[in-house]
Amino acid sequence: MYYPLGVNASESVRRNDVRMYSQLQDPHGVAMTWGIQAIVSLDVGDIDDAARYFHKSYKVFARPPFFTWHEGNDTDGSAGQGAPNLVTAAGGFLQSVWAGYGGIRFERDDALTIRSPRPLPNSTALRLRGVHYLGARLDIVAKPGEWTVALSSNNPTTAPKLELVLKGS
């Protein structure tokens, strides 16, 4: 409920909820849940748990030889394998990249929020190119301990002017 609906709760409640629900998640369940667990874990600062959930969100669900996404995680050809080419599984994974590690939130009509972007696990940088917001295109680059946001080189000349406001440290 905290992501994507933005239900207001304290950090401790969100942390306890994500830990509790990760223990209740069906080990043969669907892929999308793990991506959301990663996003909420990043929001509350549980970086190690987020990396574990992020890994779980794709490890057995994107399968060779073409790495198509599957609904379930059984690999024996049984019904537990779920639907093949499940685009919502890929969508959940992508959300964990741009909303989780990229920190991007479209919470209000008049503001784009970027929450402490960071590289993916075992990476040195995350680069999100051409993030569309109100007709403008932004490039966001996150490295350990630092990040930048800039207008993309292909930003339309008709794009509105944007104001960048930093809060906190």
N, C-alpha and C positions, 0 to 999 in steps of 0.2 A: 504494500500500500504506500510505502514511503517513496518508492520509485515504481512507476512513473507518475503516480497520482499526487505526490507531494503531501501526503498526510502528515500533519505536524505531530512530532513526538520527540522526546528528549533523546540525546545520543545514547544514553544507557539503555533505554527501552528498545531503540533500533538495534543496538549491538546484541542485546539479549534475544530479541526476536530472530535475528538472522542466525544466531548460533542454535537456537532451539529448532527452527524450521530446517536447518541443514541436517540436523540429526533425524528429523521426521521424513525427510525426502526419500522417496522410494529409490533404492539403488538401481532399479531397472526402469526408472521414470524417464520423463521427457527432458530434452536438452535445454529448453528455454529457462527453466528454473535456476540452473547454475549460473547463467549469465546475470540474472537479476540479483542473485546472492552476491556475486562479485561486485556489482555496482554498489549495493548497500554497504558491503564490507569496506569498500574504498571510502565511502562517505563518512563512515565512523572511524576511519584510520586503521582498520585491521588489514594491513597490507599483505601479510603472509596468508591469511585466510582468503583474501580476495584472489591472490595468485592461485591458490589451490582450487577455488571454485571456477576461476577463469579456465584453468586447464581442464577441469571436468566438463566444462561447457562444450568442448569440441573433441576431446581425445577419442572417444569411441563413437561419436555421432557423425563425424565427417570421415567417410570411409573410402579407402582405395578401391579400384584403381583411379577413379576420377574425383575422389573426395566429395561425393555428393552427401548431403546431410540426411540423416535418418531420424525418425521420431523417437524410437526406443534404442536402448544400448545393447540388446542381445545381438550377437553376431553369428548365431548358429543357423540362420535362415528361418527361424520360428516366427510366430506372430509377434513375439516380444521385440523383434527388430523394428516393428512399426513401419509407418509409411516412408518409402524412399523419396528422396528429393523434397524434403520438407523445408520449404523456404522460411517458415517461422522459426525453425531452429537456427538457420543461418542469420536471420534477423535478430534473434536474441543474442547471438555471438557478437554481431556487429554493434549492437547497443552497448555491450560490455566494453567495446573498444572506444567508441566516441563519447558515450555518456559516463562510463566507468573510468577508464584510464584517461580519456580526453577531458572528462569533467564537464561536458557541455550539457546545459539544461535550458529548455525552452519553457520556463515556468510562467512567464508573463508575456503579454502581447508587446510590451514596450521595452523589454530588456532581455538580453541574452546573458546567461550566467555561465561563467567558466570557473569550476571548482578544482583548484590544485591539480592541473593535469600532470601526468607522469608517464614515463615509458612503460610499455608492456613488460611482464616478467621476462628476464633474461635478454633484455634489449637495452640499448644505450640512448635511444631517442624515439619519440613518437611524433610523426608529422601528419597533421590533418590538413589537407589542401582543399581550398575552395568551399569552406563551410558557408552555406547560404544563410543570410540573415537580413531580412527586410530589403532584399534586392542587392545587397552587398555580398562580396565574397571575401572570406577571411582565411588566412593561413595561421595555424596554431602549431607551434613546435614546443615539445616538452622534453627536457633533459633532466637528469637527476638534480634536484634542488633548484631548478630554474625553468621558466617557460616564457614564450613570447607570443604575441598576437599581432598580426599585421594585415593590411589589405593585400589581397592577392594581386599578382601582376596582371591578371585578366579580370580585375574588378571593373564592372561596367561604369562608364562615365555618367550614366544616369542614376547610379546608386545614391541613396541618401547619405548625408554626412552622419557619421556615428561618433559618439562620445564614449571614451573608455574611462570607466570609474573603477578605481582599486579600493577594496575594503580590506581592513585588517593588515597583516604584515605581508 
